[in-house]
Amino acid sequence: MKSRLSQCKRMFGAQGLAVLMTAIVALTSTTVCAQGYGFAAPGNYGVKIYKTDYSLYPFVQIYLRTFDSQMQPLVNLNEMNIGLMVKGRPYDPMKRQYGIQSIRKREEATRSVVVVDASKSMAGKPFNDSLRAAVRFIESKRPQDEVAILAIRDTKEGFDLVSEFERDGAALVRRLSDIKVDGLKTRLFDTIGAAMQMCAMSGQGSVRTANYIVSCSILVMSDGKDEGSSIRRDELMNRISNLDIPIPIYSLAYSNVDQSYFKNLEALSKNSFGIYYVIGETTEQMQRIVEQVQNILQSDYVVTFRSYIEPDGERYNVKIGVEFPSGSGKYVYDDTFFEAIQPPPMPEIMNAIKLMGEKIKFLDDKNPHYPQPQ
């Protein structure tokens, strides 16, 4: 197992990844919606593809999230856990034409929107504990990851934009400390809708700075009660269901007054590929939970492979199977597509493709697949 992991590390070095991120500035990637993700049954696991990037063709990168029956990520996957099929034919892992890496060890960045309930019903210990949890969430992110903050308050929109997406953790913590707990109404659905819009417009699939934004999620800390939102819960649920790219909602439901509205948070989280955490009155565990959420966000994987299809502008199907544990013979699949396109001959892109080619060597016979059965 260790030798296989070493092979994977040799395939994708830090230098190649750094140049790769620079090259992507010149091109947009493509995000596609894979079919049929959901919760894994007890004892099972699942996989969800949420982004496919073929801007450095013939190299294709597929971003995916794995989860077990508790919605926790699968750990320590390597290329021997992965089954890759292009046009219905499986790649032979021994030909070393694909590899897998954890996002945790790469340069790509994640984004998160933290929604803080600043209504008077949260005043005191619940609100203070939620602020400490938000601080811990910020402290647990990587330097390139970005966080935005919305506070539910009595404004025209129903919330305050406390911070746009920001990498500077110290600046984010300072802005958190300025939030006033004085809201008379809790326009929860309007605020979550705004957080979804921020995620949708946050550059998923495009490059805004040196780090490539690969995912966006929402962290909600509230009692779940909604008062006076212009959006109904069913409308918000419909928006979530129709998203091309999932925006997971991780909700921490807490209240020392009334827990009857927790179901709102539960419904939103389960419908969005997120997780619903029942805090109740024991708010001390919130910091540990937000650390778990950060771990999930940083545990996505990237499968990179070389395609041998000549550029023709056509779409081709790809299936990714995950076998866990390795050698079990049990695969869970999700699918996506890429377009066989020829990148523009820009020096940065050509250099990045060259470096990728040094990691995934060209096969003279142009056949990355298993031999055809006779």
Sequence and secondary structure as in RCSB ss.txt:
>XXXX:A:sequence
MKSRLSQCKRMFGAQGLAVLMTAIVALTSTTVCAQGYGFAAPGNYGVKIYKTDYSLYPFVQIYLRTFDSQMQPLV
NLNEMNIGLMVKGRPYDPMKRQYGIQSIRKREEATRSVVVVDASKSMAGKPFNDSLRAAVRFIESKRPQDEVAIL
AIRDTKEGFDLVSEFERDGAALVRRLSDIKVDGLKTRLFDTIGAAMQMCAMSGQGSVRTANYIVSCSILVMSDGK
DEGSSIRRDELMNRISNLDIPIPIYSLAYSNVDQSYFKNLEALSKNSFGIYYVIGETTEQMQRIVEQVQNILQSD
YVVTFRSYIEPDGERYNVKIGVEFPSGSGKYVYDDTFFEAIQPPPMPEIMNAIKLMGEKIKFLDDKNPHYPQPQ
>XXXX:A:secstr
 HHHHHHHHHHS HHHHHHHHHHHTTS  B    S      TT EEEEEEEEEEEETTEEEEEEEEEETTS    
S  GGGEEEEETTEEB GGG  EEEEEGGGSS EEEEEEEEE BGGGTTHHHHHHHHHHHHHHHTS TT EEEEE
EE SSSSSEEEEEEEE  HHHHHHHHTT    BSS  HHHHHHHHHHHHHTS TTSBSSSSBEEEEEEEEEE   
  S SS HHHHHHHHHT SS   EEEEEE SS  TTHHHHHHHHHHTT  EEEEET GGGHHHHHHHHHHHHTT 
EEEEEE  S   S EEEEEEEEESSTTS  EEEEEEEEE       HHHHHHHHHHHHHS   TT   B     
